[in-house]
Amino acid sequence: MNSSKTCDPDICTLRWTAGDLASLNWRDFDRTAKFATREVVRVSDDLDVWDAWPLANATGAPVSWRGGELWFALAAPVDGDPELRHGLARIHCFHHVDGAFRHLGPTLPEGFSPGSREWSGCARMEDGRVALYFTAAGTQGQQGSVNRQRLLRTRGALSDGDRIFAGWEPLEELIAPGTGPYMCTDLPGGGIGTIKAFRDPFAWTTAAGREMLLFTGSAKTLSDPFNGVIGLAELDASGAYRPLPPLIDATGLNNELERPHIVAKDGLLYLFWSTQASVFTHSVKAPTGLYGAVADRIEGPWTLLNSDGLIFANPQDEPFQAYSWWVLPDMRVTSFVDYCGIGDPDAKEKPQGRTHFGGTFAPFLRIELDGANTRLA
């Protein structure tokens, strides 16, 4: 079964299916080059870094800040097992200047978030202030479910002094977990790649002025463990976000369509997401990579890029080299260095994982877009 479209008065949802990925068996899709040793530069010996995004304007382009750009990324103290970083993650700030990233410290004050850790989101300038959208995971003190995920926003002014920010406004919860067609994540059990999703908020303003929120979600279904979606909500007249049908529904195919975001180019909207080989249903062999779709407007209908959605994958002999790709309006693509020198997916859980884990910003890539066709530049 190939992709289909389900439309209601608001949104035309694209169903992404195993049939769409059949084309990977015969087409020559792009793979990135292997990183040279000199290209992998740790920001800090004591800090692992992953999942990055810039302070951006309304188009998603990084804004100028102190001679460079202000970036955000998840970070955690170096641990013997890199996979444990997800339980320690906080959002940190980085100064991107002269082609390098310099660590500036945590973004939010200790204890500001209601979660036990902070996960990915986005940041953009709104009416002269920084609006930080992010995921709070778990609860402070780890009381309750460790899998609980909440979509939050705070705003703050940039500082003219030594500090980065002049302070933050009280947090707003944007949409309640379990609302509309989306599953609540406050469930027991589940590990990396198998827990259900309600995270990675991304704010987008349409040409008509509609304020939309994209996020990584899970469909409210008990019939299939692979029920990943790219969720959508819209800010209504009351100032609250109301849930809409998902943009992409991968039920039966994939469990996690992570870090969705949109870039406008040549009159079209390009929707991008990252996913890993390990979260596809067991009957599907698809690589870890950057995937996407294109439409005339956010309401759809959406068309998979390159007929199956895949834009590029990691090298054949470095299947974990990088992850969490983020496309900028100038077509630069950032990511982080994941595991290098490991060809066996199961080896990530073994003690040598620390030896092979990059935990830093990856070299920028660049892609080219031509309607529904894309390629590495």
Buried (B, 14 or more C-beta within 10 A) or exposed (E): EBBEEBEEEEBBBBBBBBBBBBBBEEEEBBBBEEBEEEEBBBBBEEBBBBBBBBBBBEBBBBBEBEEBBBBBBBBBEBBEEBBEBBBBBBBBBBBBBEEEBBBBEEBBEEEBBBBBBBBBBBBBBBEEBBBBBBBBBBBEEEEEBBBBBBBBBBBBEBEEEEEBBEEBEEBBEBBBBEBBBBBBBBEEEBEEEEBBBBBBBBBBBBEEEEBBBBBBBBBBBEEEEBBBBBBBBBBEEEEEBEBBBBBBBBBBBBBBBBBBBBBBBEEBBBBBBBBBBBBBBEEBEBBBBBBBBBBEBBBBBBBBBBBBBBBBBBBEEBBBBBBBBBBBBEBBBBBBBBBBEBEEBEBBEEEEBBEBBBBBBBBEBEBEBEEBEBBBE
